Amino acid sequence: YITVAHTYEFLHNLRHNLLRRHPPLQHSGDGPSSATIHHSRPYIHFIMPSVRLPGVQWGWLRKHLLLFLTIGGVIGGVALGVGLRSANPDPTSILLLSYPGELFIRMLKLMILPLVISSLVSGSASLNANLNGSIVAKTVGYFLATSFFNAVLGILLAIAIQPGSYLAGQSLTDVYEKGSSANNANIMDGFLDLGRNLFPDNLFVASFQQVQTVYREETFPQLSPNDTVLDEVTRLVRQVHYRSGTNTLGIIVFCLVFGTVLGSMGKRAAPVTDFFTIVDEVILKIVTGIMWLSPVGVASVIMSKILSVDKLASVMSTLALFIITVIIGVFIYQLIVQNLIYLIIVRKNPFKFYFNLLEAWVTSFATASTAATLPITFRCMNDKCGVDPRISRFVLPIGATVNMDGTALFVSVGAVFIAQINQRSLAMGEYATIAVTATAASVASASVPSAALFLILIVLSAVNLPAEDVSLFFTVDWLVDRFRTTNNMLGDCYTAAVVETWSREALDAMDAEVISSGSNSTEAEKDEVQSRRL
C-alpha cells in the first residue's frame, strides 16, 4: 500500500517537472489529468491519473512516527520476553538484555533535576506572586480530590468483583512467603518527614538525599534497684536519617520561592529569568534526541522484567482477578472519568488530548516512573497538547511528586483484597477509613520513593489487617506498578489543562498588561505572548 502511494507521488512530481521544463504545452484529452507535451524532439505522451489513495497522510505519519515505534517497542518487548522464557536464560544474559533499557532510563533520569529547576524557576518568574499561590493551591486541591476519588473507586471495584474471595482459606505458599517483620509504618512519621523534606537544611544535599524516619532495634540493660544488670531488653527506637534519592519536594519549594521573588524584581532580573528559560528549552531539545532511543530502550526494559520474574505463570493465574480489578479501575478513570472532567471544564475534545499524550503514556508504562517520564511529558504538553507553558511548568513537577491517583486506587483495592483472603468482613466505617487514610497517606508519603508499600502498610494498620500479607503484592507489583504509573502521569497532564482553564482570566490579564506596557516589556516577552495567542 505504501509502495503504491510512493509510486503515485513520484509520478505526480515527475509530471509537474516535465510540464515546467518543456514548454509550450498542449493539453489533450477530456480532463486535466492527461497532457501532450510537444518539443523539438519526438513528443512525450504522459498520462498521470489524478488519483490519491484515501487515508494516506504522510505529514501525520511522520509526526507520530516515534509514537508508533515506541508502541512497537512495547509489543516487541512483551513478545521477546514471553518467547525467551522457554530458553531459561541465565542472569548474565538477562543483564545484557536489560543493559540498553538501563542506559535509556539513566539518560531520562539525568534530565529530571535540571528540567525541574529550570521549568519551575522560569514558570514562577513569569507569573506574579498571587497567581503563583493560586495555581499551587488549585493544583494540590485537585490532586487531593482525584486521589480520594480513586481510593473510593478502588473500594467499589473490589467489593463488586471480589478479587480475593476465591483465594480465601487457600495456602498461597507456592506464590509468596509471608513476611515476619512488624508493621512500623506511621502516618504521623510520614507527615513529619514531609515537613523535613519540604524545607531541607542543605540544597545540595537535597539533590541526592532525603530525610526518612526509620525504626531500629536497640538493646537496653534492665537494671535492678541497686543498679545490677538483670536482663537486656530490645526496643524499637525511632531515628531520623538520610537515604539515597533526590529530595524533589524540597527542590520544588525552593525553586517556587526563588522564581516568585525573581519575577517580582522586574527588568533587573530579566537576564537570570532568560537564562533558566533557555536552559529549559535546551533540556527539552536534548530529550527529543533521547526519545529516538525509546523503541529499543522500552523493549529492553519490558523484556528483561518478564524474564526476571519467577513463577510467572502461577503468579499470574493466582492473582489474575486482582490484577484485572486494578487495570479496570485504571482505565475507567483514564478513559471515562478524566475525559468527562476535561470535556465539562475545558470544553475541548478529550480524546484528542488523550491521543497526544500516548507517547508519554507508553514511556511511563515502560519505565514505571512518573519522574523519569517527566521530560517526555513536558515535550508532549508543550508541542502537542497546547497547554500554556506557564501552567505546565508549575503543575507537572509538583504532580510528579505529589499526585498519587493510581497508587491510591491500588492501595484501596489491595486493602480490601487482603481482607477478603483473610475472610474478614469490613464495616462501612472501615471502608471510609481506607479511603480517607489512603488519601491522607498519599500526601504524607509524597517524598517517599516507591510509596505504594508504605501507603498500604499505613492503611492496613488503620483497619487492623495483617501486614505480613503485603508480601503477596511483590509478586505482581512489577506489572501493576506500570498501569498505576500511567494513571499518575495522565492525572498530572489533565490537572494542568484544568488549572489552565481555571486560571485563564488571570493569564489573559497578564498577557494584556505585557502588550499594553509598551517600552516596559522586552521584545522577547511580547513575542512569547503573541505566540501563545496564536
N, C-alpha and C positions, 0 to 999 in steps of 0.2 A: 504493500500500500504506500509506504513512504518512498520507495524507489520510483513508483509510477508518478507520484506527486513531484518528486525532484525532476523527473524527466519532463513533465509538463512545464515546470518553472523554467528549466533550461531552454526549452524550445520557445517559450514566450519571450524570454530575454533575447534569444538569437534573432527572432523575427523583428523585434524593435531595432536591434543593431543594424540589421540589413536594410531596413526601411530608412534609417537615419543616414547611413553611409553611402547609399546608392540612389540618389535622386536622379531624374524625376520618377515619380511613382504613378502607376496607373492601376487602379483597383478593378478587379473583375469579380464576377460572381454576384450572388443575391444579397450578401450581407457583408459586414465589415470584417468577418473572420477569414476572408480569402483575399489575397493580394497577388498581382502580377508585377514583377519588378523588371523594367527594361533598362538595359545598359549597353555599352558598346560591345560587350561580349554577349554570347548567347544568353537568353533570358533565363532567369530562375523562377520557376513557378513554386511558390512556397505557401502552403496552406497550414494555418495554425488555428485549430478549433478553439473557440472561446469557452473552454471547459475548465472549471475549478473544482477540485474534489471537495465535497462537503465536509465540514468539520476540521479541516486542516488549518490550524492557526499556528504558524511557525513562531511568531513572537511570543504567544502564550506558552508554547512548549519550551522555548529557550528560557523564559522567565522562571518556569517551575522545574527546570531540568534537575537542579540539585535536590529538590524535594523527592522527585521520583527515584533518583539514585539512592537517596538515604532510605526510602521505604524498601527499595530493592536490597539494601544492605541488611535491614532488619529481617526480611524474608530469607535472604541467603544465610544469615547467621543462625536463624532457627533451624533451617533445613540441614545445614552442615553440622550443627550441634547434635541434633537428633540422629543424623546419619552416622556420625563418627563415634557415637556412644558404643555401638556394637564392636568397634575395634579396640575398646578399652585402652585408650591412650594413657601413657604414664604421666606423672606430674611434670616432668621436664617438657614433654610435648605440649601439654596444656599451657605451661608457662610461655612457651614460644608462640603458641597460637594467640595467647592473650596479650602479647607484647605490643602489637600495633594499637590495640584499643587502649592499653595503659598509657602509651605516649599521647594518644589523642585526648584523653581525659586530662592528662597533666598539662597539655597546652591550653585547654579551656580553663582549667583552674588557675593557670598563670595569669590569665586576663581578668580574673574576678576582682582582685583588690584594686588595681589601677582604674578599672572601669567603675567600680562603686564610688571611689573617691572623686574621680573627675566628674561623673554624672551628677552626683549629689551636690557637689560644690557649685558647678555651673548651673544646675537646675534651681537650687535655692537662691543663688545670687541673682538670677533673672526675675525673681518674684519679690514682693515686699514681705515684711515680717508677718503682717496679719494674714496674708494669703497663705504663707508657709504653714502657719499654725492651723489654719482652717483645713488645708489639704491633709496634713498629718492626722488631725482629729477625724476627718471623714474616712480616711484610709483605714486607720486602726479600728474605728467603729464598724465599718463594713466587714473587715476581716473577722471580727468577733461574731457578728451576726451570721455570716456564712459558715463559720466553724460550728456554731451552735446548731444551725440547720442541718449540717452534715452529720453531726452527732445524733440528732433526732432521726434523720433518715436512716442511719445505720441501725438504730434500735428497732425501728419499724420493719425494716427488711429482715433483720434477724428473727423477729417474732413471727413474721409471715412465712419465711422459708424454713425456719427451724434447722439450721445447718449442723447443730450439734446433737440433736435428739437421736439420730440413728447411731451415734457413737456412744450413747450413754451406757455406762456399765461395761464397756469393752476395754480390753487391755491394748494399749497403744504403744507397748514397749518396742515393737518392731519399727515404729516410726520415729520415736524420740525417747530420750531418757529424762525423767523428771529431775529438775534441779532441787538441790537441798538447802540452798542459802536462803536466809531470811529476807523478807521484803523490807528494805530500809528506805524506800522512796518516800519522800515527804514533800507535800505541796508547799509548805512553809519554806523549806530549804530552796525549793525552786524559785520562789519569789525573791528570797534574799539574794540568791545567785544572779537573778535577773537584774536587780539593782546594782550589784557589784560590777556586772558586765556592762551595764548602761553607762557607768561612769568609771572607766579604767584609770588607774593611777599612772600608767605609762602608755602613751600612744604607740610607741614602737613595739613594746611587749604585746600589746593588743593585736598586732599584726600576725602573730603566730602562737599566742597562748590566750587562754580564757580561764576564768575562775569557776571552780566547781566544788561543792560540798560533798565529802565522802565520809563514810563510817569505817573505822578501822578498829580491830580488836587490840586491846592493850591489857596487860596483866598488872593487877594491883595487889599488894600484900594485904591480907586481913589480919589486923593486929588485935592482940588481947589488951585488957586494961593496963597491964604492965609493959606494953609495947613489945610483946613477944609475937613473932610471926606464927600465926596459927595455920593459915592456908593462903593460897593465891586465887584471886577472883579475876575472871576475864570479863571485861565490859566493852561495849561498843562506844567509841569516842568520836564525836563529830569534829572533823577537821576541814579547813578551807585550804585548798591548794590549787596550783595551776596545772592545767592539762593542755596537751598539744591541740591546736586548732585555732583558726582565726576568730577573734572576737569581733564579729561583724556588727553586732549591735552597738558596741562602744564606738567603732569607727563611724557608723551611720550617725549617731548622735553628735559626734564631734564635727563631722562634715556639714550637717544641717546647721549647727550653730555658726560654724566658720563661714559658710556660704551666705547665711542670712545677714551676718554682720558685714560681710564683704559687699553685699548688694546695697546696704544702707550707706556706704561710703561714696556712692556716686561715681563720677568720672575718674576720680583718683584711683579707684580700684579696678578700672576697666582693663588694664594690662594683665592683672592677675586673673580676672574672670576669663579673658580671652585665652589665656594660657590653658586653663582647665577645660575650656570648650574645645580647643584644638586637640588636647590630649584625648578627650572623649571621642572625637572623630577619628583620630589615628588608631585608637584601640579597636573601634568598630571596623575599620578597614583591615586591620590585621585579622580580626575574627572572620571576616569574609573570606580571606585566604585559607584560614584553618578549616572552615566549613567544607571545603572541597575534599578534605580528607575524611569527612564523616562517613561515607559509604563503607570504606574499609575499616575505620575505627569502630563504627557501630556493629558491623558484622563480627568483628573480633571480640568485642565485649560480650555480646549475647552468646556467641558460640562457646566461648570459654566458660561462661557461667553455667550453661547447660551441661557441659562436660564435667564440671567440678562438683555437681550436686550428687550426693549419694542417695541410693534408693529412690530414684526419681519416679519410677512407675508406681511403687507402693505409696509414696507420699502423695502424689497427685491423685491417686484413686481414693485414698483415705480422706483427704481434706478437700476433695473436689467441690463439695457443696459450699464449704466456707469460702473458697476462692471465688466461686461463681457469685456468691452473695455480695462480696466486696466489689467485684467487677460490675455487677448490675447497678449497685449504688453509685459507682464512679460514673458510669455512662448516663444514668438517669440525671445526675447533677450536671454533667457536662452538656449533654445534648438537649435536655428539656429545660431544666431549671435556669441554668446560666443564660441560655439563649433567650428564654422568656423574659428574664430580667433585663437583658440587653435590649430586646425589642421594645419593652414598655418604657424604659428610661431613656435610652439613646435614640430610639426610633429609627434604626437602620437595619439592614439585612444582617441578622446574626450569623447565618451560615456562611456568608462571605467572610465575615470576621473570623469565624472558626477555621475556615479553609486557609486563610492567610497565616494562621498560627500552626499549621500542620508540621512545618519544618521544626519548629521548637518543640512540638508535641513528640515527634519521633526522637529527637535528641534527648529530651527529658526521660522518655521511656528507656532509652538505651543506657544512659548514664545513671539513672535513678537519683539524680541530684538536681534540685532547683537552682542551687547556686552555680553549679557547673554549666547549666543551660542558660544562665543569665546573659552572657554575651550574645547568644543566638536570639534570645527573647527580645533584647534591645533592637537587634537588627530587623526582626520581623515587625515589631511595633512601629519603628520609625520609617522603614522602607515600604511596607505593605499595608499596614492597618491604618496609617494616617493619624495616630493618636498624637496629640500635642507633646513634643519632646519635654517641655517643661513639667508635664504631669508624669510621663513615663519615667523620667529621671528620678522622680520622687518615689513613685509607688513601687516600681519593680525591685529596687534594692531592699526596701522595707519588707515587701511581701516575700522575698526570697528567704528572709529570716523569721518573720512573724507569722505569715499565713500558714495554717495547718488544716486546710479543708479536708484533704484526703486522709491525713493522719487521724483527725477526729472521727471520720467515718470508720476507718479501720479499727480504732480503739473501741468504739461503741459496739461494733459487730463482734470483735474479739471478746469483750467482757461478757456479752450475752451468750456467746458460743461456749465459753468456759463454764458459765452457769448451767447450760443445757447438758454438757457432757458429764457434769457432776450431779445432775438431776436436782438442781436447786431452782425452786420457783421464786422469781423476783416479784416484789410488790410494785405498785405504781410509783411509790415514793423512791424506791431503789432505781427504777428506770430514770426518773428525774434526776437522781443523784449522779447517775452515769453521764447523762447529757451535760449537766452543769459542771461536773468535775472535769470531764474531757475538755470542755471549752476553757475553763479556768487554767487547767494544767497546760493546755497548749500555749497559753500566754507565758506561764511560768517557765516552760521548757524551751522558750524561743532561742535561748543561747546554747542549748544542748544539741550536739551533733547526733544524728540518728535517734531522734527523741521518741520514736514510737514505743520502744521498750520502757523508757522512763514513764511515759504517759500511761501505758496500760497497767504498770505496777501501781501507780497512784490510784487509778480507777478501781482496780481490784481490791486495794486496801480500803477504799471508801465504802464498798458494799460487802466486805468480808468474804471475798472469794479466794481460793488457794492460789498463791503467787507462783508456786512451782510449775503450774501448767503453762506458764508463759513460754517455756522451752519448746512447746509444741509449735509456736509460730516461727521459730528459727528455721524450720524445715521448708517453709513456703515464703518466707519474707523476701527472698531474692526476686520472686515473681510479683507478689502483691505490692511490694515497695515501688515497683516501676509504674504500676497503674495509679497508686495514690500520689506519686510524684507528678504525674500529668495533671491530676486534679489541682494540686498546689500551684503548678505553673500557670495553668489556664485561669485559675482564680486570681492570680496577680494581674494578668492581662485584662480580664473583664473588669476588675476593680479599677484599673487605670482608665478604661473607657467610661465607666460610670462616674468616677470622680471628675473626669474632664467635663462631662455634661453638667454635673452639679456646679462646677467652677467656671462655666463658660462666660457668664456675665462679667465676672471679675477679670478673667483673662482678656476678654474683648476690651474692657475699660483700660487695661494696661497697654494694649496694642494701640488704642486710640490716643492715649497720652503720649506714647512714643512718636506717633505720626504728627501730632499737633505741636509737639515741643520744639520742632524746627531745629535750630542750631544746637540745642542742648542734647540732642541724641546723635550718636555716631551713625555713619552710613551703614555700618555692619548691622546695627540694631534695626534700622529701617528696612534693610534688605531682608532680614530674618522675619520681620513682621509681614512683609509683602509675600514672602514665600509661604508662610503659614496660611495666609488668607487664600492664596491660590490653591 
